Amino acid sequence: MCGILAVIGDRIEKETISGISGRMAHRGPDESGLQVTEEGYVLSHERLSIVDLQTGQQPIQGTDKAWMIHNGEIYNHQKLRENELKNHQFRTTGDSEVIVHLYEEFGYDFVDKLDGVFSFVVVKGKDFIAARDPIGVKPLYYGTDESGAIWFASEMKALADQCVSFAAFPPGHYYTQETGFVEYYTPDWFDYKKADKELDLTKLRESLIEATRKRLMADVPLGVLLSGGLDSSLTSSIAARLMKDSGQTLHSFSIGLDKDAPDLIAARKVADFLGTEHHEIFFTVEEGIQILKKLVWHLETYDVTSIRASTPMYFLSKAIKEQGVKVVLSGEGADEIFGGYLYFKNAPDADEFQKETIRRVQRLATADCLRADKSTMAHGLEARVPFLDKAFLKVAMETKGEAKMPKTYDGVEKYIVRKAFDTPEEPFLPEEVLWRQKEQFSDGVGYNWIDELIAYAEAHVSDEQMEKAEERFPFNTPATKEAYFYREIFHEHYPQESAARTVKRWVPKWQADLDPSGRANTAHVATNAKKDLEELAKV
């Protein structure tokens, strides 16, 4: 993964661009690249080398005069080389170069041929195309400056003080000056009425295994984020099986406030079961509070749940990178796809359930995808998310809502995922973990984290400030002192209205308490974590 910056318009000094691009150096600590085309367009790249360590430097030139920059991974690059691009000559052995050749071969109509995650810009002469992956796993922003030049960047911090207006680039779209924004990703499941396929547990299981297999593509050490919840435990289990005969050691990583944190207890059990080389990381509430300003600068959001969950992920990512691991698998997306958040138990019917899963998946770019990317890339660590594979999404999202609803299974969330991997003859996970109740990551690291964070924010925001909150922040006015506290930090870094408008708040539906913590839902069973696991073990 990397950081990209492109300026399409007036020529800008290389030194200026290098400085602006350097704001994203954390995304690509291995090397920097810069290309100014004959027309004066600028392409800059901060590289985190994962695939093709020797020849994969960017920007990359195509066969002719086209140039490109890319952030992400293209998992089907070898198939594209052998088929659609078999007559092309390549300069590198990496995955990124296929993008510029596809542009040369097909013009604008090629983005849906890519299987992977990406944000990229390709330029040739005065023509250009920019695009973002279907779900928005990789970030991209765009804006215009006073001269009318168009800017594209992986992070908002490279645009905020350069552009008169800017916004998040919509997932599943490409942009050219000729066409404007074009939505290239429009699967049938976007329409809840067409998401009506019968449940196929075998297909569901095999599709997730294949999605994980793709994401093991790397020329560097690889690990797994293991919270001990269902999603990360499954991706860890699949990866362990796939890597079993490779001779590689699978490293697993967990974090909590102390050794009795709910996630750490469950993760320990999974790591023992899988035989991973397991690492436990600890942080304190005080340490979390101390890095909030820096964290918000990295995250570029004031969303409450994103900040709560990103703090432990930030510390975990730093520790992982220090271990020499550059790529990790993570479980983002499963709760949105299968209605795993506890508020989904209150969905009134199958249609409303299905519509909410679709809405949540379509908004992942502003929530869990943003958190997973920016809290890891703050330390030059790449997170890969098998649940958001295009082929897996097709299988899972087209499955009818009734088959996914917790109400169908006596309130058990994500039942069909659990059942798909419930193979007693060759178990993927310990039964008590496979059927463990959902804990959101910010809760699972230790309940004190959120409780003390709320208390700290309330002590630092006055009643008077809350009374004037709408006057101070007319857009997305914070409704709690915690939200106000984060909004003030965000405003210090990014005071522009365009910046505030890039943020979407994560708010649960169908419950009286709108706090995003899973514990705010009445379905949450507030038992001691050890006791909870002991009881589950008896099931």
C-alpha positions, 0 to 999 in steps of 0.5 A, a space after each residue: 500500500 502507498 500514498 498517492 498525489 496527482 495534480 492535473 493542471 498548472 505546473 507546480 514546482 517539484 519541491 512544493 509537491 514533494 513537501 505536500 506528498 511528504 505529509 503522507 510519508 507514513 503510508 509509504 516509508 520505503 521510497 518516494 517517486 515523482 514524475 512531471 509529464 510534458 503537459 505539466 501534470 504531476 504524479 507523486 508516490 510514497 511507497 510501501 513495498 509489498 509485491 515486487 520489492 526490486 522493480 515496483 517503483 512508481 510512478 510507472 510508465 506504460 508502453 507509450 507515454 502514459 504514466 500511473 500511480 496506484 495505492 492498493 493491491 491487484 490480486 488478479 494481475 497475473 491473470 490479466 498479464 496472461 490474458 487481456 494483456 498478453 501482447 504487452 511488454 512490462 517494465 516490472 513484475 508487480 501488480 500495479 503495472 497492469 492498470 496503465 496497460 489496461 488503460 492503453 488497451 481499453 481506454 476508460 472501460 477497464 476498471 471493473 476488470 480489476 480484482 483488488 483494492 485500489 485508488 489510482 490515477 493514470 495520465 496520457 497527454 492531457 487525458 487522465 482517469 482516476 478511480 477508487 475500488 468498489 467498496 472504498 477499502 483504499 482512501 481517495 480524495 479530490 479537489 480543485 485549487 484556485 487555478 482550476 487544477 484538479 488534485 487527487 490524494 490518498 489522504 485529505 491532509 495533502 489537499 486541505 490547504 491547497 484546494 478551495 473545495 475538496 471531497 471524498 472520491 466515491 467508491 466504485 466510480 472513476 472520473 475523467 474530464 470527458 465523462 465526469 464521475 461514472 459508477 462502474 460497480 453496480 451489482 444486483 445486490 445494490 437493490 434489496 429486492 434482487 438480493 433473494 438467493 437461497 442460502 448455500 453454506 458450502 458456497 459461502 465457506 469456499 468463497 471466503 477461503 478463496 478471498 483469503 487465499 488471494 490476500 496472502 499475495 506478498 513478498 514480505 512477512 504476513 500476520 493476522 489481527 486476532 481480536 478473538 471475535 468471529 471475523 478475525 478468528 475465521 480469517 486467521 484460521 483460514 490463513 493458518 490452513 492455507 499457509 500450513 504447508 508453506 513453511 511460513 510462520 503465521 504471526 497473530 496479534 491482539 491488544 487489550 487494556 490488560 490480560 483479562 480483556 474480553 478480546 485477549 482471552 478469546 484470542 489466546 484460545 484461538 492462537 493456541 488452537 491454530 498454533 500461531 506465534 501469538 503476540 499480546 500488546 497492552 495499552 493504558 487509557 492514559 496512553 490512548 488519551 495522549 495520542 488522540 490529537 495525533 490519531 485524529 490527524 491520521 484518521 481525518 474523521 471525528 466519528 465517535 466509534 471510529 476514534 474509539 476503535 482506532 486507538 487500540 488499532 493504532 497502538 497494535 499497528 505500531 507494535 506489529 510494524 516493529 516486529 517486522 511484519 508489513 501485511 496483516 489480514 483483518 475482519 472488517 466488513 463481516 458485521 455490515 454484510 451479515 448484520 452482526 452488530 447487535 442492533 440488527 436484532 431489532 430489525 422489524 422484518 427481512 426487507 428492512 434488515 437487507 436494506 440496512 446491510 446494503 446501506 452499511 456496506 455502501 458506507 464502509 468507506 467512511 467507517 471501518 474501511 477508513 479506520 482499518 486503513 488509516 490507523 494501520 497505514 499511520 505506521 506503514 502497515 497494510 491491512 487486507 480485508 477478505 470479507 470485502 472481496 468482490 466475489 465473496 460479496 456477491 455470494 453473501 449480499 445476494 443471500 436473502 435477508 431472512 436467511 441472515 436475520 438473527 431472529 431466524 436463529 433465536 437471536 444468534 447474530 451472523 449465524 450463517 457464517 458460524 454455521 458455514 464454518 461449523 465443521 466438527 470433523 475438521 474444526 476451524 475454531 474452538 466451538 466457544 469462539 465460533 459461537 461467541 457473542 459479538 463484541 465491537 473492537 472498542 469494547 473488546 479491548 476492555 470496557 474501561 476504555 470507552 467508559 473512561 474516554 467518555 468521562 475524560 471528554 465530559 470533564 473537558 467540555 463544558 455545558 456552555 460549550 454544548 449549549 453553543 454546539 450548533 453555533 460552533 459546528 452547524 454541520 454535523 453538530 455534535 450531540 454529546 460531549 465526547 463527540 464535541 471533544 473529537 470535533 474540536 480536535 478535528 477542527 484544529 487540524 482541518 478547519 475547512 467546511 469541505 473537511 467536515 463534510 467528508 465525515 459520516 457519523 456511525 449511528 445504530 438503528 432500531 435502539 433507544 440508546 444511540 451510543 455506537 458501543 455494542 453495550 448500548 444495545 439491550 441484547 448485549 449480555 454484560 457478563 464477565 468475559 471469563 465466565 462468558 467463555 466458560 459458559 460458551 465452552 459448555 455449549 
